[in-house]
Structure formats: C-alpha cells, structure tokens
Amino acid sequence: MSWRVANSLLVLRAEINRRWPNRDTGSDGTIGDEAHRRSKSDHNPNSKGVVRALDIDVDGINAAWLAEHVRQLGAKGDARLTDGGYAIFNHRIASEVKGWTWRAYDGRNPHTAHVHVSVSRTERGYDSTAAWGVPEGTGPVNDPPIEYEPYRKGVTPGSRQVKLGSAGDDVLHLQRRIGGVGVDGYFGKATEARVRWFQKQRGLGIDGIVGPRTWASVRPTHK
C-alpha cells in the first residue's frame, strides 16, 4: 500500500527545521515499523494511505517548548488537533481527554527521545497547510504541570525509586513531603536540587535519587 505523511505534519516538520536547522533527526519518525503495524497506531496509514503521526528528535531543539506549544494549540480548538490529535513527551500526554491538560502517560515508550504529535482524523484537519507558529516561538519554558489519578487502593506512597525525569504519584508524594518545590508530579531539575538539599540535611548520600534510604527519611504522611 502506498502512503504519505499528512500535509499538516509536513508543515510542522518544515517549521521545526527552520527554527532549529542543526537539530538531530536520528529519532524522527513517520511511518510505523513492524511493531507499529501489529498494533493500532497513528504511525500506520489510515484508509486513505495517510500517516497522521510525527516523532521529532529532542536533541538540538527545545522539546518541552514544542510539546507545550502543540498542547496550547489543541486547547484553543485548532482544527489540526481536534478529533484524534494529541502530543506526548517525557511521560506526559495532552489531548481532548481532560481538556488538553497534561496528564501521566504510561505507555511502553515514555517518549523521552522524541516529541510525538498526532493530528486530527479528519482530512480537513490532517491535510491543513496552515502555519503552526514554530519559527516565531520563544523559549525556554518550564516543564508543563501534570494531572494524576489518586493512588490505587492498596498502593503505598513512596513505593518506587524516583529521579530526574520520573513522573507520577510517587513524585507528587515526595514534593508534598519535602516542601520547597512546586507540586506538579514531575521530577524536574528543581525537584532534583531540592532532593539533594534534603539528602544533605539528613546526612544521606547526595545523588538526587530517591531510593529506600531517602524515602525512609521523608517525613510521614499527614492526613
């Protein structure tokens, strides 16, 4: 079956290349590999032979800015992203589900090496040639906040190791207990710095990683 990439994604990629002409393209992707073909994926051509997904390598670009820029367009009702569009980056996904707010993404690929953008299922949306506004954008931006579901019944807070790049309920629990940092569920550089400070105060090894010893020193949960 012959295939092509949605025109809207070709426009997006061209804008990204203009803004970051020396970026790495090693993790770029459109058409799915064998693993994608065995599953339901926007990297597989639709009934008209159109691929509606694009991966953009994070090296050499401001990936957090790009992901947030796409999210904001979606939140404004951009036709290229309504009815099936979404963005995934670094354990986070934003789509029409929950009104284009960032939420945890727990798929097998955390999308840390690239930003994934899927566009609308409608031809009017996926084949739009309107500008995305990437060359005019500015950065950097802070990592966007994330919304999480509560702990499942029976799951103990602080049950897994967390470190730079981690996201989820354990990070929320940590941020609430050590204080001095925003509570957004994402273990960014500010949280890592606060963890190092906490470890120094408690006489622990200072590595910025929250494992069993650091968890044991985190103050108890308050009802």
N, C-alpha and C positions, 0 to 999 in steps of 0.2 A: 504493500500500500504506500503510495506517495504521501508525503506530509510536508507541512510548512509551519513556521512559527507565527503565532498571532501578530498582526501588524502592530498592535499596541505595545507588545513586548520588544519588538524590533526598535520602535521609537525610544522606549525606555533604555535599552542597551546602548543605543547610539548616544543618548544624552549622558549616560554614565561614562562612556568612553571619552566624551568631550570634556567632562569635568575632571576626570582622573585618567589622562591619556597614558600614563605609565603604570597603570594598575596591573596586577597579576590576574590572568584569566584561567589559571590551572583548574580551579573548581567551578568554572562556569558550566552551565548545562541547560539543554532544552529537551530534546527527545530522550525518552527514558531508556535505560539499559534493560537487560533481560529480567532483572529483579523487578523493575517497574512494570514490565509488560505482563508479569504474572499477577499483578495486583491492580486495584483501581487507583489511578494516578493521573493528575493533570499533565504529567510528562508524556503520557500516551496520547496519540492523536484522537480527536473526537470523531464523530460520524462524518465530518467534512474534511478530515485529514489535518486538522489544525491542532497544534500543541499550544496549550494555554498556560504553561509554566516556564519560569526562567529562574535559574540559580546564578547569583553573582558572587564571585570570589571576594572575600573580605579583605584580602591583602592589597594595600595601596588605595583603599577608599575609606570613607567614614561610614562604616556599615551600620552603626547604631542610628546615625542621622538618616540614612537611606531608608531603613526599615520604618522609622518613625514618620518620615515624610509620606511613605505609601500609606501608613495607617491613618494619618490625618486626611489624606485624600479620600480614603474609604469612609471616614467618619463624616465627611462633607457630602457624601452621596455620589461620588464620582462614578459615572456610568461604566467605566472600565473595570470597576471593582464590585459593583452590585451584582447580586445573583451568582455567587460562587467564588468571588475574589477573596484573597487573603494574603497576609505576609507572615513569614516565620523567620525568626533569627534568635539564636542563642537561648534555646529552651523556651521561647515565647512565641505565641501566635496571636494575631489580631484579625478579626473578620466581623461579618454582620452578627455573628453569635455574640451576645453580650455587648452589642453596640460599638464594635471596634475598639474595645478596651483590650489592653494586653492581658493575657492570661497564660498560665503554665502550659507548656507543650511537652508531652511525654512520649512522643514517637521514638522509634528506634534511632533515627538520625536527629541529633539535637540541633542541627543547622548552625554549628559554630564556625564552620569553614566557609560558609556562604550565606547570603540572604536569599530566601525563596520568595518569589512573587507569583501568585496565580491570579489570572484575570477572569472576568465575567464569562458565564456560559453563553451569553447572547452574542450573536455576530456583531451587532451594533457596538457592543462594549469591547469585545476582544479584538476587533479589527479597527478600532478608532485610531486615527493618526494625530490626535491632539497631543500637545506638548505635556510632559509630566512636571516640568519646572525644576528639573535636577540641576542644570548648569547654573541657575540663579540662586540655588540654595546656599545656606551658610552653616557652619558647624564650628566646633563640635557640639554635641548635645549630651545631656545626661542619659543614662540608660532609662528607658521608659518604665513606669511602675507596672506591677503585675497584680492581677486579682487571682486569688486561690480559693479553692473549696476548703472547708474546715478539715481537720484531721478525721480520718475514718475511725469509727468506733473500735477501740482496742489498740490503736496505734500510739505508741509512746513518743511524745515530743523529744527531739534530740536523738533519734534512733539511727542516724546515718552520718557519716563524715561529710562535712561541707567545706568548700574552699572557693577561691576566686572562680567565678563562672557558674557556681551552683545556683539553683533556684528552687523555691518551693516552701512548704510549710515549715520544714526544719530551719530554714533561713529566717522566716518570719519569727519563729520562736526565739531564735538566737538574738535577732535585732531587738526584740522587745525586752529581753533579759539583760543584755549588756549595756543598752542605752547609748546615747551619744551619736546615733546614726539614724537615718531615715528608715522607716519600717515599710519596705516595699516588696520583700520576699526575694530580692535579687542580691547575690553576694558579689558586689562590685568592689572597686578599689577603696571606696570609703569604708565599707564594711571590713575589708581586709585590714586596713590601717587600724580600725577600732579593735579588731581581734588581737592584733599584735600588741596594742596598748594594754588590753585586758590580760594577755598572757604575761606581759612584763610585770604588771601589778600583782599577779598571783604567783610569780616565781616559776612559771612554766617555760617550756621551750618555745622560743619566739619564731614561729614559722608561718603564722597567718592561716593555719589549717585547724579546723575544729574537729578533733577526734575525741576518743574516750576521755582522755585526761582533761582536756579543755571543757568538754561537756560537764564533767564532774564538778568543775569549779564554777560553772554558770549558776547564778542564784536560783533558788527553787521557783517553780511556777506559782504565781499569785492568783487566787480565784477572783 
